[in-house]
Amino acid sequence: MPEERTALEGPAAQFNEEVLIRRIRDGERELFYELIRPYERRVFAAAFAILRNEADAEDTAQEAMLKAFKHIRQFRAESRFSTWLIQITVNEARMRRRKEHANIIEPIVDRQDEEGNYTPRDFADWREIPLETLERKEVRQKLAEALASLGEKYREVFVLRDMQQLSIEETAKALGISAASVKTRLLRARLMLRELLAPGLGGNWSSRLSLAKGVKPW
Amino acid sequence: MVVTCEEVWREVSNYLEGEVDPTLRAAMEEHFRGCKRCTAVLDGTRNVIQLYGDERMFEVPLGFSHRLHRRLEENIVPARRTFLGWMVAAAAAVLVAGGFEVARSSVFSHPELRTEHAESSSGVPPDLMVVVATDGKTFHIPGCPFIHDKARLRTIAAREAMQEGYAPCVRCMRKYLNA
């Protein structure tokens, strides 16, 4: 699995980014649009996963992009540009959340004992993974709802590692926690999501969907 | 080495990351062969990672990219322009001016988009999320009792609604119209 992830951004793409960044630093500011274009959706998704509000996420995504531009000289080539950009986004989103939601009580799941063992309660069979069903808006909606229902510390780790494809170490650095905590939270997040989704999405769902058109599979 | 179900659940995430040592991996694989429940946990966890890792999960609101670029344009002033750059900019200015003419003429040819409230909409916060009906002419605050065709609503930013020719509802948007 780790091999697949690193292949998402090949050496050619990285070289192209380095060239773009150098030229932007040298004054060709308009090239910044080209630099960020591949990451627009990912930046929004990262902000949305933390803030769970479209308008706030959009504003945060814009702020993060602007901040990235203003601090482009501080970017160090030892990390990927996408990772740096996502880190900025996460910081912006967290700051905004602290400012605007200071009095909101965290969901109950956040108070779960992180170190305690997680015991699955549902063992629905879910062998098939028909990715094409992601074309269905209600399936994406269901996935988004399940993710939104996680406590924030699980959601953040899951989003950075499994959606944004940051490494365990990058995720730890972005969130200011240890790699061990990332692994523990990641395990919980994945198992909780499985438990939320498997009963509805598991089994022979693709054929069921085609037979029962218009009927949600959960 | 024999592992229990509890140990498998504790390590299933690391197993999928390829971060368990060969002995434990072999023991877990042996366990999966004889345990349907743990196999269900493994399959489901793998599916979760695959589904959420798909690019299609990164949905953005309608007009997101356009608004982002406009915000950037407002803040990123090109440091210098080449002669060619100036020519392109001049050509763009001509096109924009032409566009305004076309827009103006199109407004006159579609009187239903030019309501008496169209100018007043400048008081509506552009980032306010509003709802519009696909075939409607006005945009509303969600829940406004004057929304027609409630079955075909979509939520967009007021800025987009205005760009698409919708006029503000004179009831639910009153406070902005009077501003």
Interface residues (C-beta under 8 A of the other chain):
Chain A: M1 P2 G27 E28 R29 E30 F32 Y33 E40 R41 R42 F44 A45 E54 A55 E58 D59 A61 Q62 M65 L66 F69 N117 Y118 T119 P120 F123 A124 D125 W126 R127 I129 L131 L134 E135 R140 L143 A144 L147 F158 D162 M163 Q165 I168 K183 L186 L187 R190 L191 L193 R194 E195 L197 A198 L201 G202
Chain B: E6 W9 R10 V12 S13 N14 L16 E17 G18 E19 K36 R37 A40 V41 D43 G44 T45 R46 N47 V48 I49 Q50 L51 Y52 G53 D54 E55 R56 M57 F58 E59 V60 P61 F64 S65 R67 L68 H69 R71 L72 N75 I76 V77 P78 A79 R80 D127 M129 A157
